């Protein structure tokens, strides 16, 4: 990490210690919570829309394509928008765009047209992208500079908490508990089938209407809250020395390989979570273990029976909850171990878990896949710094490329869907295994700076 640069702006940073940033900090915490909630709701939308709109695995995976594709398309425009209207107005605008996307789910549900759902997701994700680009810099100025890392960890904790709660709440609201198979639906009388599918599609109206209303309220609160003008503050951690002999960030080999690493990491993380319910269905789990019954019934002794979509939503919550737990464990762990070595360890474990899960059957296979979430938790904070290390004045340019690589979450789940439709869902999970193999290579050699 670069040493702070002494400047008049350092005085401003020191004065931040005495300022009360409670209001702005609460807004930013809420934003990070919102990111996690709406993003992980997609894992419930996939099986829900698969049934309501009668989709294949590939078609249902386009939920992630529409959502994460917006990161790729909107990252650079979002930066330009913020430069023109400022960060605070960018947050307000981002919340407004998110609200529009949420409200678009209402006509989508009424028409039961899948492209309309994808449009709503794309608009919602465009707002989230703008919020992400605007909110992250605020974390560094809402208090003393030496505590910025702690504040960022706090934001990540709320993001992970929301990501854990989202599948549980989404499962209760969107998954009706009536798990008709494709064959059962095909054999239904036409009128009964149409009524059932319309009712299924209509289940999204209440949760997304609430999400839209909450987002609008947040927009008004953000507009009315006095927030620091970070445009006038110098980033004291920005490198000022040019990298010798380089004219572009893409001339750094470790950055280019790091862009691929972010691409496959996000794709694997999203892909594993996206198909957990589908994976559980294909394992034909007729009776849950006593541990799962205890965990999912909040300590009650009553049996929940076999695997259903609602039970699957709890496995999804455990997957993202594992990521949250891993984040808390990983923060002190990463201070005691070399970053590249840590990346090799978690990627090797993740790859073994996926391969072992694919090779096994029953509930054990499902839990092994869920445990991959713990490994995912520390990959981003390791890969990102390794990829931008030594870029000098090209650090910001390199960072923007890494953010755009989040598009991996848009492309790898559809690839898994194609493989599942052509063969078997278990074979589709070999794609994340290959992603972790590449990340293992990056932690072994790819991160090293050469030339």
Buried (B, 14 or more C-beta within 10 A) or exposed (E): EEEEBEEEBBEBBEEBEEBEBEBBBEBBBBBBBBBBBBBBBBBBBBBBBBBBBBBEBBBBBBBBBBBBBBBBBBBEEBBEBBEEEBBBBBBBBBBBBBBBBBBBBBEBBEEBBBEBBBBBBBBBBBBBBBBBBBBBBBBBBBBBBEBBBEBBBBBBBBBBBBBBBBBBBBBBBBBBEEBBEEEEBEEBEEEEBEEBBBEBBBBBBEBBBEBBEBBBEBBEBBBEBEBBEBEEBEBBBEBEEEBEEBEEBBBBBBBBBBBBBBBBBBBBBBBBBBBBBBBBBBBEBEBBEEEBBBBBBEEEEEEBEBBBBBBBBBBBBBBBBBBBBBBBEBBEBBEEEEBBEBBBBBBBBBBBBBBBBBEBBBBBBBBBBBBBBBBBBBBBBBBBEBBBBBBBBBBBBBBBBBBBBBBBBBBBBBBBBBBBBEEEBBEBBBBBBBBBBBBBBBBBEBBEEEE
